[in-house]
Amino acid sequence: MKTLEILFWLFVFIIFYAYIGYGILLYIIIKLRRILGIYKPFTDNEDYEPEVTLFVAAYNEKDYVDAKVKNSFELDYPKEKVHQVWVTDGSDDGTPDLLRTYAGLEVYHKPERGGKIGAMNRGMDFVKTPIVIFSDGNTNLGKDSIREIVNLFRNPKVGCVSGEKRIYQKDSDAAAGAGEGLYWKYESTLKKWDAELYSVVGAAGELFAIRTELFQHVEKDTLLDDFIISLRVAKKGYTIQYNPNAYAIETASANVKEELKRKVRISAGGIQSVIRLKELLNPFKYGVLSFQYISHRVLRWTLAPLGLLLLIPLNLILALVSPGGLFSAELYPVIFWLQMLFYAAALLGWFLENRSIKVKVLFVPYYFFIMNLSVFLGFKRFLKGQQSVNWERAKRG
């Protein structure tokens, strides 16, 4: 029983640390650094205003092109310093033809579809500016996004800047909208603290930028291009910074089924990334970056979901052998029934969503459950090699 107890509390610690504890620890460290005057914002190179390339890899985005192009031309940055490169490989819905009707865009197209990373690898050969800003075709950017991103590149130690992903919030949002919106608000806070401590661990594909000279072609079967590209920049000794004032906004997934489809792909890509970035697991070589990477990313894609699964049988056994049994007020039985209450809330959230009844407080445990379920499904898909590099876009709300 002692071994089971040790395993139980070890998994409790890992789960708590991965989802909440790391955030608490970051908050304490950041507060102490500020009190001790260790953190000092970079203030040099105030006149830094380089030419930039807004890079969009688009597949069948005809429905979004007009809004995206209009939004891009309205961004607050000298127009003569913003180059726009669109790579539309594989699109067969008229996206490249529609884009060519706009002046000032560079459109590169070939009929073969090679996935987003294939388009990025090919399109980067056409980028001639010192900074390249990647964005998705179905997202709009905040007006000051380019300027806010460039502002962080004034520091020569910064190799990558991640913007913030925002979700349109509506009262009518279902589990996907409520859960995804809350998740990204929490993630935004963690990223701000990560950046202040040392570096963000991965950029959001909806909006991130790198120094063009630091780009290296990525393997053709890569699933999380933004994650791999940004962390390979960090491996070179540069930091990834984060600016929530530079943001990309989009609607939430249409429903949890669509969000699960997206999360499974991300999870499969997460497992792939952990393997390909295995050097970052060495804190003796990468120091603080390894600590942040393991705490914020690796645990969520590996041990934390496994712990959630194993915690149920471990807790049940410990509850059954407790004095008074499963229905007593002892510690292990109480924790077991709290677990069951949480999963019951997730199940009720699923039940109500399928009947279009909106109770957002129940959607949060439902979304959390879906997030962790996607890790197991993504791992299975990764092992079987079933995840295509080509996007199957989730339907948005």
C-alpha positions as CSV (number, residue, x, y, z in Angstrom):
1,M,0.0,0.0,0.0
2,K,2.9,2.4,0.7
3,T,4.1,2.1,-2.9
4,L,0.6,2.9,-4.1
5,E,0.4,5.9,-1.8
6,I,3.7,7.2,-3.1
7,L,2.6,6.8,-6.7
8,F,-0.8,8.4,-5.9
9,W,0.8,11.5,-4.4
10,L,3.5,11.7,-7.0
11,F,0.8,11.9,-9.8
12,V,-1.2,14.4,-7.7
13,F,1.8,16.6,-7.5
14,I,2.6,16.3,-11.3
15,I,-1.0,17.1,-12.2
16,F,-1.2,20.0,-9.8
17,Y,2.2,21.4,-10.8
18,A,1.6,21.1,-14.6
19,Y,-1.8,22.9,-14.6
20,I,-1.7,25.2,-11.6
21,G,1.5,24.9,-9.5
22,Y,3.9,26.1,-12.3
23,G,1.8,29.2,-12.6
24,I,2.0,29.9,-8.9
25,L,5.7,29.3,-8.8
26,L,6.2,31.6,-11.8
27,Y,4.1,34.3,-10.1
28,I,6.3,34.1,-6.9
29,I,9.6,34.2,-8.9
30,I,8.4,37.2,-11.0
31,K,7.3,39.1,-7.9
32,L,10.7,38.4,-6.1
33,R,12.6,39.5,-9.2
34,R,10.7,42.8,-9.4
35,I,11.2,43.5,-5.7
36,L,14.9,42.8,-6.0
37,G,15.1,44.9,-9.1
38,I,16.4,42.1,-11.2
39,Y,13.9,42.6,-14.0
40,K,14.7,45.6,-16.2
41,P,12.8,46.2,-19.5
42,F,15.0,46.8,-22.6
43,T,14.9,50.5,-23.6
44,D,17.6,50.9,-26.3
45,N,17.2,51.3,-30.1
46,E,14.0,53.4,-29.9
47,D,14.2,54.3,-33.6
48,Y,14.2,50.7,-34.7
49,E,11.7,50.4,-37.6
50,P,12.8,47.7,-40.1
51,E,11.0,46.4,-43.2
52,V,8.8,43.4,-42.4
53,T,7.1,40.6,-44.4
54,L,3.6,39.5,-43.4
55,F,3.6,35.9,-44.4
56,V,0.4,33.9,-44.8
57,A,0.3,30.2,-45.8
58,A,-3.3,29.7,-47.0
59,Y,-5.2,26.7,-48.1
60,N,-8.7,27.2,-49.5
61,E,-9.2,30.5,-47.5
62,K,-11.4,32.2,-50.2
63,D,-14.1,33.0,-47.6
64,Y,-11.6,34.9,-45.4
65,V,-9.4,36.6,-48.0
66,D,-11.3,39.9,-48.3
67,A,-11.4,40.5,-44.5
68,K,-7.8,39.3,-44.1
69,V,-6.4,41.6,-46.8
70,K,-8.5,44.6,-45.7
71,N,-7.2,44.0,-42.1
72,S,-3.6,43.7,-43.3
73,F,-3.7,47.0,-45.2
74,E,-5.1,48.8,-42.1
75,L,-2.3,47.8,-39.8
76,D,-0.5,50.7,-38.2
77,Y,3.0,50.5,-39.7
78,P,4.6,52.4,-42.7
79,K,2.9,50.9,-45.7
80,E,6.2,51.0,-47.8
81,K,7.9,48.8,-45.1
82,V,5.2,46.0,-45.1
83,H,5.6,43.3,-47.7
84,Q,2.9,40.7,-48.0
85,V,3.6,37.2,-49.1
86,W,0.9,34.6,-49.6
87,V,1.6,31.0,-50.4
88,T,-1.5,29.1,-51.5
89,D,-0.2,25.7,-52.5
90,G,-3.0,23.2,-53.2
91,S,-5.8,25.7,-53.0
92,D,-8.6,24.8,-55.5
93,D,-11.4,27.2,-54.4
94,G,-10.1,30.3,-56.2
95,T,-8.1,31.7,-53.3
96,P,-5.0,32.5,-55.4
97,D,-7.1,34.1,-58.2
98,L,-8.9,36.3,-55.7
99,L,-5.6,37.4,-54.0
100,R,-4.1,38.4,-57.3
101,T,-6.9,41.0,-57.8
102,Y,-5.3,43.0,-54.9
103,A,-2.3,45.3,-55.6
104,G,0.7,45.0,-53.4
105,L,0.5,41.3,-52.6
106,E,3.0,38.6,-53.7
107,V,1.1,35.4,-54.4
108,Y,2.9,32.2,-54.9
109,H,0.9,29.1,-55.9
110,K,1.4,25.6,-57.1
111,P,-1.4,23.0,-57.5
112,E,0.3,20.3,-55.4
113,R,-0.6,20.4,-51.7
114,G,2.3,19.9,-49.3
115,G,0.8,21.0,-46.1
116,K,1.4,24.2,-44.2
117,I,5.1,23.5,-43.4
118,G,5.7,22.7,-47.1
119,A,4.3,26.1,-48.0
120,M,6.3,27.9,-45.3
121,N,9.6,26.2,-46.4
122,R,9.0,27.2,-50.0
123,G,7.7,30.7,-49.3
124,M,10.6,31.7,-47.1
125,D,12.8,31.7,-50.1
126,F,10.9,34.8,-51.2
127,V,11.3,36.7,-48.0
128,K,13.9,39.5,-48.2
129,T,13.2,41.5,-45.1
130,P,15.0,41.1,-41.7
131,I,11.8,40.3,-39.9
132,V,9.0,37.9,-41.0
133,I,5.6,37.8,-39.4
134,F,3.6,34.6,-39.8
135,S,-0.2,34.8,-39.6
136,D,-3.2,32.6,-40.5
137,G,-5.5,33.4,-43.3
138,N,-8.7,33.1,-41.1
139,T,-7.6,35.5,-38.3
140,N,-7.6,39.3,-38.1
141,L,-4.8,41.2,-36.4
142,G,-5.0,44.0,-33.9
143,K,-4.2,47.4,-35.6
144,D,-0.9,47.9,-33.7
145,S,0.3,44.3,-33.9
146,I,3.2,44.8,-36.3
147,R,4.5,47.8,-34.3
148,E,4.2,45.9,-31.0
149,I,6.1,42.9,-32.4
150,V,8.9,45.0,-33.9
151,N,9.2,46.9,-30.6
152,L,10.5,43.7,-28.9
153,F,13.0,43.0,-31.7
154,R,14.9,46.2,-30.6
155,N,16.6,43.8,-28.2
156,P,19.2,41.8,-30.2
157,K,18.8,38.9,-27.9
158,V,15.2,38.4,-29.0
159,G,15.0,36.0,-31.9
160,C,11.2,35.3,-31.9
161,V,8.1,37.2,-30.8
162,S,4.8,35.6,-30.2
163,G,1.5,37.5,-30.3
164,E,-1.6,36.6,-28.4
165,K,-4.4,34.4,-29.7
166,R,-7.8,35.7,-28.7
167,I,-11.2,34.1,-29.1
168,Y,-14.3,36.1,-29.8
169,Q,-16.5,35.7,-26.8
170,K,-20.3,35.4,-27.2
171,D,-23.0,34.7,-24.6
172,S,-24.2,31.9,-26.8
173,D,-20.8,30.1,-26.8
174,A,-20.9,26.4,-26.2
175,A,-18.3,24.3,-24.4
176,A,-15.7,24.9,-27.1
177,G,-16.0,28.7,-26.9
178,A,-16.2,29.0,-23.1
179,G,-13.4,26.5,-22.4
180,E,-11.1,27.6,-25.2
181,G,-11.5,31.3,-24.3
182,L,-10.7,30.7,-20.6
183,Y,-7.8,28.4,-21.5
184,W,-6.2,31.1,-23.7
185,K,-6.6,33.8,-21.1
186,Y,-4.8,31.6,-18.6
187,E,-2.1,30.7,-21.2
188,S,-1.7,34.4,-22.0
189,T,-0.9,35.1,-18.3
190,L,1.6,32.2,-18.1
191,K,3.3,33.4,-21.3
192,K,3.7,36.9,-20.0
193,W,5.4,35.5,-16.9
194,D,7.5,33.1,-18.9
195,A,8.8,35.9,-21.1
196,E,9.7,38.0,-18.1
197,L,11.5,35.2,-16.4
198,Y,13.5,34.3,-19.6
199,S,11.6,33.0,-22.7
200,V,8.2,31.8,-23.9
201,V,8.3,28.1,-24.8
202,G,6.6,28.1,-28.2
203,A,4.8,30.6,-30.3
204,A,1.2,30.8,-31.4
205,G,0.8,30.0,-35.1
206,E,-1.9,32.5,-35.5
207,L,0.7,35.3,-35.0
208,F,4.4,35.1,-34.4
209,A,7.6,36.5,-35.9
210,I,11.2,35.6,-36.2
211,R,14.4,37.1,-37.5
212,T,14.5,35.9,-41.1
213,E,18.1,34.9,-40.8
214,L,17.3,32.4,-38.0
215,F,14.8,30.4,-40.1
216,Q,15.8,26.9,-40.9
217,H,13.8,24.6,-43.1
218,V,11.6,22.2,-41.1
219,E,11.0,18.5,-41.7
220,K,8.2,18.0,-44.2
221,D,6.2,15.8,-41.8
222,T,6.2,18.4,-39.0
223,L,2.8,18.9,-37.4
224,L,3.4,21.9,-35.1
225,D,5.5,24.2,-37.4
226,D,5.1,27.3,-35.1
227,F,6.3,25.3,-32.0
228,I,9.3,23.7,-33.8
229,I,10.4,26.9,-35.6
230,S,10.2,29.1,-32.5
231,L,12.0,26.7,-30.1
232,R,14.7,26.0,-32.6
233,V,15.3,29.7,-32.5
234,A,15.5,29.6,-28.7
235,K,18.0,26.6,-28.9
236,K,20.4,29.0,-30.7
237,G,20.6,31.1,-27.7
238,Y,17.9,33.7,-28.5
239,T,14.7,34.3,-26.5
240,I,11.1,34.1,-27.5
241,Q,9.3,37.1,-26.2
242,Y,5.5,37.7,-25.9
243,N,3.4,40.7,-26.5
244,P,-0.3,40.5,-25.8
245,N,-0.8,43.9,-27.5
246,A,0.0,42.1,-30.7
247,Y,-2.9,39.8,-31.2
248,A,-4.8,37.6,-33.7
249,I,-8.5,37.1,-33.1
250,E,-10.8,34.4,-34.4
251,T,-14.0,32.6,-33.5
252,A,-13.9,29.5,-31.3
253,S,-14.4,26.0,-32.7
254,A,-18.0,25.5,-33.7
255,N,-18.4,22.7,-31.1
256,V,-16.4,20.4,-28.9
257,K,-16.2,17.8,-31.6
258,E,-14.4,20.3,-33.9
259,E,-12.2,21.4,-31.0
260,L,-11.3,17.8,-30.2
261,K,-10.3,17.3,-33.9
262,R,-7.9,20.3,-33.6
263,K,-6.6,19.3,-30.2
264,V,-5.8,15.7,-31.3
265,R,-3.7,17.1,-34.1
266,I,-1.9,19.4,-31.7
267,S,-1.3,16.6,-29.2
268,A,0.1,14.3,-31.9
269,G,2.3,17.2,-32.9
270,G,3.3,17.8,-29.3
271,I,4.5,14.2,-28.9
272,Q,6.4,14.6,-32.2
273,S,7.9,17.9,-30.9
274,V,9.1,16.4,-27.6
275,I,11.0,13.8,-29.5
276,R,12.5,16.2,-32.0
277,L,13.4,18.7,-29.4
278,K,14.7,16.1,-26.9
279,E,17.9,18.1,-26.4
280,L,15.8,20.8,-24.6
281,L,15.2,18.2,-21.8
282,N,18.7,18.8,-20.6
283,P,18.7,21.6,-18.0
284,F,22.5,21.3,-17.7
285,K,22.8,22.6,-21.3
286,Y,19.8,24.9,-21.6
287,G,19.2,25.9,-18.0
288,V,16.1,28.0,-17.4
289,L,14.7,27.3,-20.9
290,S,14.6,23.6,-20.1
291,F,12.9,24.3,-16.8
292,Q,10.2,26.3,-18.5
293,Y,9.9,23.9,-21.4
294,I,9.4,20.9,-19.2
295,S,7.1,22.6,-16.7
296,H,4.8,24.4,-19.2
297,R,4.8,22.0,-22.2
298,V,6.3,18.5,-21.8
299,L,4.4,17.6,-18.6
300,R,1.0,18.5,-20.2
301,W,1.7,16.3,-23.2
302,T,3.1,13.3,-21.2
303,L,2.9,12.7,-17.5
304,A,0.0,14.9,-16.5
305,P,-2.6,13.2,-18.7
306,L,-1.2,9.8,-17.8
307,G,-1.5,10.7,-14.1
308,L,-5.1,11.7,-14.5
309,L,-5.9,8.3,-16.0
310,L,-3.9,6.3,-13.3
311,L,-5.2,8.4,-10.4
312,I,-8.6,6.9,-10.7
313,P,-7.7,3.2,-10.0
314,L,-5.0,4.2,-7.5
315,N,-7.4,6.3,-5.6
316,L,-10.1,3.6,-5.7
317,I,-7.8,1.0,-4.2
318,L,-6.6,3.4,-1.5
319,A,-10.2,4.4,-0.7
320,L,-11.4,0.8,-0.4
321,V,-8.7,-0.1,2.1
322,S,-9.3,3.1,4.2
323,P,-10.8,2.7,7.6
324,G,-14.6,2.8,7.1
325,G,-14.3,1.9,3.4
326,L,-15.3,3.8,0.2
327,F,-18.1,5.8,1.8
328,S,-16.2,7.0,4.9
329,A,-15.1,10.6,5.5
330,E,-11.4,9.6,5.3
331,L,-9.0,11.4,3.0
332,Y,-8.7,8.9,0.1
333,P,-12.5,8.2,-0.2
334,V,-13.2,12.0,-0.1
335,I,-10.6,12.6,-2.9
336,F,-12.1,9.7,-4.9
337,W,-15.6,11.2,-4.8
338,L,-14.3,14.6,-5.6
339,Q,-12.7,13.1,-8.7
340,M,-16.0,11.4,-9.6
341,L,-17.8,14.7,-9.1
342,F,-15.5,16.4,-11.5
343,Y,-16.0,13.8,-14.2
344,A,-19.7,13.9,-13.6
345,A,-19.6,17.6,-14.2
346,A,-17.7,17.0,-17.4
347,L,-20.3,14.4,-18.5
348,L,-23.2,16.8,-17.6
349,G,-21.5,19.5,-19.7
350,W,-21.4,17.1,-22.6
351,F,-25.1,16.2,-22.1
352,L,-26.2,19.8,-21.9
353,E,-24.2,20.9,-24.9
354,N,-25.8,18.2,-27.0
355,R,-29.2,19.7,-26.0
356,S,-28.1,23.3,-26.6
357,I,-28.4,24.2,-22.9
358,K,-25.7,26.7,-21.9
359,V,-24.3,26.3,-18.5
360,K,-20.7,27.6,-18.9
361,V,-19.5,26.6,-15.4
362,L,-19.9,23.0,-16.5
363,F,-18.2,23.6,-19.8
364,V,-14.8,24.2,-18.1
365,P,-14.4,20.6,-16.7
366,Y,-15.8,19.3,-20.0
367,Y,-13.1,21.3,-22.0
368,F,-10.4,20.2,-19.6
369,F,-11.4,16.6,-20.0
370,I,-11.4,17.0,-23.8
371,M,-7.9,18.5,-23.7
372,N,-6.5,15.5,-21.9
373,L,-8.5,13.0,-23.9
374,S,-6.9,14.5,-27.0
375,V,-3.4,13.7,-25.7
376,F,-4.2,9.9,-25.6
377,L,-5.9,10.1,-29.0
378,G,-3.0,12.1,-30.4
379,F,-0.5,9.7,-29.0
380,K,-2.3,6.8,-30.6
381,R,-2.4,8.6,-33.9
382,F,1.3,9.5,-33.7
383,L,2.3,5.9,-33.0
384,K,0.3,4.7,-36.0
385,G,1.5,7.5,-38.2
386,Q,-2.0,8.4,-39.1
387,Q,-1.7,12.1,-38.7
388,S,-1.4,13.9,-42.1
389,V,0.8,16.9,-42.3
390,N,-2.1,18.5,-44.3
391,W,-4.5,20.5,-42.2
392,E,-8.1,19.4,-41.8
393,R,-9.4,22.7,-40.6
394,A,-11.7,22.7,-37.6
395,K,-15.0,24.4,-38.3
396,R,-15.2,27.7,-36.4
397,G,-18.3,29.1,-34.6
